[in-house]
Amino acid sequence: MRDVLSQIVRWWAAGETFGLATVVSTFRSAPRPPGAAMAVSGEEAEGSVSGGCVEGAVYELAREVAASGVPVLQRYGVSDDDAFSAGLTCGGILDVFVEPVSREAFPELGEVAGSVSAREPVAVATVLSGPGRTGARRIVWPDRASGSLGGDRLDDAVDDDARGMLAQGITGIRRYGPHGERRLDDLAVFVHSFAPPPRMLVFGAIDFAAAVARIGKFLGYHVVVCDARPVFATARRFPDADEVVVRWPHDYLTSITVDERTAICVLTHDPRFDVPLLEVALRTPAGYVGAMGSRRTHEDRLERLRQAGLGEAELERLRSPIGLDLGARTPEETAVSIAAELVQLRWGGSGRPLTGGSGRIHGDGVRR
């Protein structure tokens, strides 16, 4: 829903009633992940749930739901022999929850949008099926919650799960008993997490950093470029970065909080900068730590890090030389190779060409 949020808030603020279709679960090679959404107001549509396969059918269903006020959970799978049936030609299956949205039906939408804009974590939990009211909604923040799914014990159980999912940036379905029982699955609740975007920390204000910042922003990261040299670390040179910091890299890294979603890209390839920086970086929980340089530079760097007291388990976390082997030469090509490695690690891909392979393209859809 993040992709269509600005548009649906305008419709909502104008007092319109519209249909909101959200992917809540996928199987096999479904083209869009849980959380992907399409909103329909009158004859206007915004967003996508399938990349084109079933958009027409979802569009019509969203218009019907907006008119009736009754939410619907609909499954779309492989097309049958009827050429006019709605289905996924990719062979996947996706479940789409379509609900009516208005100021009366979703009074908290403005507050949700405000939290997303302010980069405040917030989750929207919605009852999809089972006992209780389908479409019941609860909004969960790290320190508070609003609305109810039908009972205090159910609300408490969902609050706990939603906050855990927010911390990991996970969106998906959780199942409970009517009163929040963990071992039952009578009731399905979709938890849509709006966690702040993960951070990409790019160290070294060089031309390669500008390209990496650009592609990092494209992938949805909050990008920070850091360098100790004020003449190079300027907002003019890095217009795609969210922040440009003039500070010694290792000092800056020790001053901030790093989590498992953080990507650290060390592009300085100067031991005065990168050895103290990597000594700190490899001791953080960052999900990705990569460093630019030749293989000779890498071996020298490893020896310096060993002398600094890092163990082999810590050194094995270092992605160096940074990126996948694409034969990249230019800053832009190198940025693509780094982005490819980040995507591979996120979703567990092999990095091999899809041509000539077999099996599902999108794997199991589980984030690493």
C-alpha positions as CSV (number, residue, x, y, z in Angstrom):
1,M,0.0,0.0,0.0
2,R,3.0,2.3,0.4
3,D,3.2,2.9,-3.3
4,V,-0.4,4.2,-3.5
5,L,-0.6,5.8,-0.1
6,S,-0.3,9.4,-1.3
7,Q,-3.1,9.0,-3.8
8,I,-5.5,7.2,-1.5
9,V,-5.0,9.7,1.2
10,R,-6.1,12.4,-1.3
11,W,-9.3,10.4,-2.1
12,W,-9.9,9.8,1.6
13,A,-9.4,13.4,2.5
14,A,-11.8,14.5,-0.3
15,G,-14.5,12.2,1.3
16,E,-14.5,9.6,-1.5
17,T,-15.3,5.9,-1.0
18,F,-13.0,3.7,-3.0
19,G,-11.9,0.1,-3.3
20,L,-8.5,-1.0,-2.0
21,A,-7.1,-4.3,-3.2
22,T,-4.1,-5.7,-1.4
23,V,-2.0,-8.8,-2.0
24,V,-2.1,-10.7,1.3
25,S,-0.4,-14.0,0.3
26,T,1.4,-15.6,-2.6
27,F,2.3,-19.0,-3.8
28,R,4.8,-20.1,-6.4
29,S,5.8,-17.5,-9.0
30,A,3.3,-14.8,-8.1
31,P,4.6,-11.5,-9.6
32,R,3.9,-9.1,-6.7
33,P,4.7,-9.6,-2.9
34,P,2.3,-9.3,0.0
35,G,1.5,-5.6,0.6
36,A,1.3,-4.7,-3.1
37,A,-1.9,-2.8,-3.7
38,M,-4.2,-1.3,-6.3
39,A,-6.8,1.4,-5.4
40,V,-9.9,2.1,-7.5
41,S,-12.0,5.2,-7.3
42,G,-14.7,5.5,-10.0
43,E,-12.9,4.8,-13.3
44,E,-9.5,5.7,-11.9
45,A,-7.0,3.1,-10.8
46,E,-3.7,3.5,-9.0
47,G,-1.1,0.8,-8.3
48,S,-0.8,-2.9,-9.3
49,V,-1.4,-6.3,-7.7
50,S,-0.1,-8.6,-10.4
51,G,2.0,-6.6,-12.9
52,G,-0.9,-6.9,-15.4
53,C,-2.2,-10.5,-15.3
54,V,-5.4,-10.0,-13.3
55,E,-5.6,-6.2,-13.0
56,G,-8.8,-6.0,-15.0
57,A,-10.6,-8.5,-12.8
58,V,-9.3,-6.8,-9.6
59,Y,-10.4,-3.4,-10.9
60,E,-13.9,-4.6,-11.5
61,L,-14.1,-6.3,-8.1
62,A,-12.7,-3.2,-6.3
63,R,-15.5,-1.1,-7.9
64,E,-18.1,-3.6,-6.8
65,V,-16.7,-3.7,-3.2
66,A,-16.7,0.2,-3.1
67,A,-20.3,0.2,-4.1
68,S,-21.5,-2.7,-1.8
69,G,-19.3,-1.9,1.2
70,V,-18.6,-5.6,1.7
71,P,-15.0,-6.7,1.8
72,V,-13.9,-9.8,-0.3
73,L,-11.0,-12.2,-0.1
74,Q,-10.4,-13.4,-3.6
75,R,-7.9,-16.0,-4.9
76,Y,-6.3,-15.7,-8.4
77,G,-4.4,-18.6,-10.0
78,V,-3.5,-20.1,-13.4
79,S,-5.9,-19.3,-16.2
80,D,-8.1,-22.2,-17.3
81,D,-9.0,-23.1,-20.9
82,D,-11.2,-20.0,-21.3
83,A,-9.0,-17.4,-22.8
84,F,-11.1,-14.7,-21.2
85,S,-10.8,-15.9,-17.7
86,A,-8.6,-13.9,-15.2
87,G,-5.5,-15.8,-14.2
88,L,-1.8,-15.6,-13.7
89,T,0.1,-16.8,-16.8
90,C,3.2,-17.1,-14.7
91,G,1.7,-20.1,-12.9
92,G,1.6,-18.5,-9.5
93,I,-1.3,-18.0,-7.1
94,L,-2.1,-14.9,-5.1
95,D,-4.8,-14.0,-2.6
96,V,-6.1,-10.4,-2.8
97,F,-8.2,-8.8,-0.1
98,V,-10.5,-6.0,-1.4
99,E,-12.0,-3.6,1.0
100,P,-14.0,-0.4,0.9
101,V,-12.2,2.6,2.2
102,S,-13.6,6.0,3.3
103,R,-13.2,8.4,6.2
104,E,-15.9,6.5,8.0
105,A,-14.6,3.0,7.3
106,F,-10.9,3.8,7.9
107,P,-10.8,6.9,10.2
108,E,-7.1,6.2,11.1
109,L,-5.8,6.4,7.5
110,G,-4.6,10.0,7.9
111,E,-2.7,9.1,11.0
112,V,-1.1,6.0,9.3
113,A,0.0,8.2,6.4
114,G,1.4,10.7,8.8
115,S,3.5,8.0,10.6
116,V,4.8,6.7,7.2
117,S,5.7,10.1,6.1
118,A,7.5,10.8,9.4
119,R,9.3,7.4,9.2
120,E,7.6,6.2,12.3
121,P,7.0,2.5,12.4
122,V,3.3,1.5,12.1
123,A,1.4,-1.7,11.2
124,V,-2.1,-2.1,10.0
125,A,-3.7,-5.4,11.1
126,T,-6.9,-6.5,9.3
127,V,-9.1,-9.6,9.8
128,L,-9.3,-11.5,6.5
129,S,-11.5,-14.5,7.5
130,G,-12.8,-16.5,10.4
131,P,-15.0,-15.6,13.4
132,G,-15.6,-12.0,14.0
133,R,-16.0,-9.1,11.6
134,T,-14.1,-9.4,8.3
135,G,-12.3,-6.2,7.6
136,A,-12.0,-5.3,11.3
137,R,-8.8,-3.2,11.7
138,R,-6.3,-2.4,14.4
139,I,-3.4,0.1,14.0
140,V,-0.2,-0.8,15.9
141,W,2.7,1.4,16.7
142,P,5.7,0.5,18.9
143,D,4.2,2.3,21.9
144,R,0.4,2.4,21.3
145,A,-2.5,0.9,19.3
146,S,-5.9,2.0,18.0
147,G,-9.0,0.1,17.0
148,S,-10.0,-3.4,17.8
149,L,-10.2,-6.8,16.0
150,G,-12.9,-8.1,18.3
151,G,-11.5,-8.6,21.8
152,D,-8.8,-7.6,24.3
153,R,-6.9,-11.0,24.2
154,L,-6.9,-11.1,20.4
155,D,-5.8,-7.5,20.2
156,D,-3.0,-8.2,22.7
157,A,-1.8,-11.2,20.7
158,V,-1.8,-9.3,17.4
159,D,-0.1,-6.3,19.0
160,D,2.8,-8.5,20.1
161,D,3.2,-10.1,16.7
162,A,2.8,-6.9,14.8
163,R,5.5,-5.2,16.8
164,G,7.8,-8.1,16.1
165,M,7.0,-8.0,12.4
166,L,7.6,-4.2,12.4
167,A,11.1,-4.7,13.9
168,Q,12.0,-7.1,11.0
169,G,10.1,-5.2,8.3
170,I,7.9,-8.2,7.6
171,T,4.4,-8.2,6.1
172,G,2.2,-11.3,6.1
173,I,-0.7,-13.3,7.6
174,R,-0.8,-14.5,11.2
175,R,-3.5,-17.0,12.4
176,Y,-5.2,-17.2,15.8
177,G,-8.1,-18.6,17.7
178,P,-11.1,-16.4,18.3
179,H,-9.6,-15.1,21.5
180,G,-6.0,-14.8,20.3
181,E,-5.0,-18.4,21.0
182,R,-1.6,-19.1,19.4
183,R,-2.2,-22.7,18.7
184,L,-5.3,-22.3,16.7
185,D,-5.9,-21.0,13.1
186,D,-9.6,-20.2,13.0
187,L,-9.0,-16.5,12.3
188,A,-6.6,-15.0,9.7
189,V,-5.1,-11.5,10.3
190,F,-3.1,-9.7,7.7
191,V,-0.3,-7.5,9.2
192,H,0.9,-4.9,6.8
193,S,4.1,-3.4,8.2
194,F,5.2,0.1,7.3
195,A,8.7,0.0,8.8
196,P,11.0,2.9,7.9
197,P,13.1,2.1,4.9
198,P,16.4,0.2,5.6
199,R,19.5,2.3,5.5
200,M,22.4,2.1,3.1
201,L,25.5,3.7,4.4
202,V,28.0,4.6,1.6
203,F,31.4,5.5,2.8
204,G,33.8,7.3,0.4
205,A,32.7,10.4,-1.5
206,I,33.8,9.3,-4.9
207,D,32.1,8.9,-8.3
208,F,31.3,5.3,-7.6
209,A,29.5,6.4,-4.4
210,A,27.2,8.7,-6.4
211,A,26.1,5.8,-8.6
212,V,25.6,3.5,-5.6
213,A,23.6,6.2,-3.8
214,R,21.4,6.5,-6.9
215,I,20.6,2.8,-7.2
216,G,20.3,2.4,-3.4
217,K,17.6,5.1,-3.5
218,F,15.9,3.3,-6.4
219,L,15.8,0.1,-4.3
220,G,14.1,1.9,-1.5
221,Y,17.0,2.5,0.9
222,H,17.5,5.6,3.0
223,V,20.9,6.5,1.7
224,V,23.7,8.2,3.7
225,V,27.0,9.2,2.1
226,C,29.8,9.8,4.6
227,D,33.4,11.0,4.1
228,A,35.8,12.9,6.2
229,R,36.7,15.4,3.4
230,P,34.3,18.3,3.3
231,V,35.4,19.4,-0.2
232,F,34.1,16.0,-1.6
233,A,31.2,15.2,0.7
234,T,28.6,17.7,-0.5
235,A,24.9,17.5,-1.2
236,R,25.6,18.9,-4.7
237,R,27.8,16.0,-5.6
238,F,25.3,13.5,-4.1
239,P,21.8,14.7,-5.0
240,D,20.3,11.3,-4.6
241,A,21.5,10.8,-1.0
242,D,19.1,11.5,1.8
243,E,22.0,12.6,4.0
244,V,25.6,13.6,3.4
245,V,27.8,13.5,6.5
246,V,31.2,15.0,6.9
247,R,32.9,12.9,9.5
248,W,35.5,10.2,9.9
249,P,33.7,7.1,8.8
250,H,34.4,4.9,11.8
251,D,33.4,7.7,14.2
252,Y,30.1,8.2,12.4
253,L,29.3,4.5,12.4
254,T,29.9,4.2,16.1
255,S,27.5,7.1,16.8
256,I,24.4,5.5,15.1
257,T,22.3,2.4,15.6
258,V,22.8,-0.3,13.0
259,D,20.3,-3.2,12.5
260,E,20.0,-6.3,10.4
261,R,18.5,-4.4,7.5
262,T,21.4,-2.0,7.2
263,A,23.7,-2.2,4.1
264,I,27.2,-0.9,4.6
265,C,29.2,-0.1,1.4
266,V,32.8,0.8,1.9
267,L,34.2,2.4,-1.2
268,T,37.2,4.3,0.2
269,H,39.8,1.5,-0.6
270,D,42.2,3.5,1.5
271,P,43.4,1.6,4.7
272,R,43.5,4.9,6.7
273,F,39.7,5.0,6.3
274,D,38.5,1.5,5.6
275,V,40.4,-0.6,8.2
276,P,39.1,1.4,11.2
277,L,35.7,1.5,9.6
278,L,35.5,-2.2,8.8
279,E,36.7,-3.0,12.3
280,V,33.5,-1.4,13.6
281,A,31.2,-2.5,10.8
282,L,32.0,-6.2,11.1
283,R,31.1,-6.1,14.7
284,T,27.6,-4.6,14.1
285,P,24.5,-6.7,13.2
286,A,24.4,-5.1,9.7
287,G,23.0,-7.5,7.1
288,Y,25.5,-6.5,4.4
289,V,29.1,-5.3,4.7
290,G,30.9,-4.9,1.4
291,A,34.2,-3.2,0.5
292,M,35.6,-2.1,-2.8
293,G,39.1,-3.0,-3.9
294,S,41.2,-5.4,-5.9
295,R,41.9,-8.9,-4.6
296,R,45.3,-7.8,-3.6
297,T,43.8,-4.9,-1.6
298,H,41.4,-7.4,-0.1
299,E,44.1,-9.7,1.1
300,D,46.1,-6.8,2.6
301,R,42.9,-5.5,4.2
302,L,42.2,-8.9,5.8
303,E,45.6,-9.0,7.3
304,R,45.2,-5.6,8.8
305,L,41.9,-6.5,10.3
306,R,43.3,-9.7,11.8
307,Q,46.0,-7.5,13.4
308,A,43.2,-5.3,14.8
309,G,41.7,-8.4,16.5
310,L,38.9,-9.5,14.3
311,G,38.2,-13.2,14.1
312,E,37.6,-15.4,11.1
313,A,33.9,-15.6,11.7
314,E,33.7,-11.8,11.6
315,L,35.9,-11.6,8.5
316,E,33.7,-14.1,6.6
317,R,30.9,-11.6,6.7
318,L,32.9,-9.2,4.5
319,R,31.8,-9.0,0.9
320,S,35.0,-8.1,-0.8
321,P,35.6,-7.3,-3.6
322,I,32.1,-5.9,-3.4
323,G,29.3,-6.9,-5.7
324,L,28.5,-9.8,-8.0
325,D,30.8,-10.7,-10.9
326,L,29.1,-8.9,-13.8
327,G,32.3,-7.7,-15.5
328,A,31.4,-4.2,-14.3
329,R,33.8,-1.4,-15.2
330,T,32.0,2.0,-14.9
331,P,30.6,3.5,-11.7
332,E,27.1,2.8,-12.9
333,E,27.9,-0.8,-13.8
334,T,29.6,-1.3,-10.5
335,A,26.5,0.1,-8.7
336,V,24.4,-2.5,-10.6
337,S,26.7,-5.3,-9.4
338,I,26.4,-4.1,-5.8
339,A,22.6,-3.8,-6.1
340,A,22.4,-7.3,-7.6
341,E,24.3,-8.7,-4.6
342,L,22.0,-7.0,-2.2
343,V,18.9,-8.4,-4.0
344,Q,20.5,-11.8,-4.1
345,L,21.1,-11.8,-0.3
346,R,17.7,-10.4,0.4
347,W,15.7,-13.1,-1.4
348,G,18.2,-16.0,-1.6
349,G,18.8,-16.1,-5.4
350,S,21.6,-18.1,-6.9
351,G,23.0,-15.2,-9.0
352,R,23.1,-17.5,-12.1
353,P,21.3,-16.6,-15.4
354,L,17.6,-17.6,-15.5
355,T,18.1,-18.9,-19.0
356,G,18.6,-22.6,-19.0
357,G,17.5,-23.0,-15.4
358,S,14.5,-24.8,-14.0
359,G,12.0,-24.5,-11.2
360,R,10.3,-21.4,-9.8
361,I,11.7,-18.0,-10.7
362,H,10.8,-16.3,-7.4
363,G,11.8,-19.1,-5.0
364,D,9.9,-19.4,-1.8
365,G,9.5,-15.7,-1.3
366,V,11.1,-15.8,2.1
367,R,13.4,-12.8,2.9
368,R,16.9,-13.7,4.1
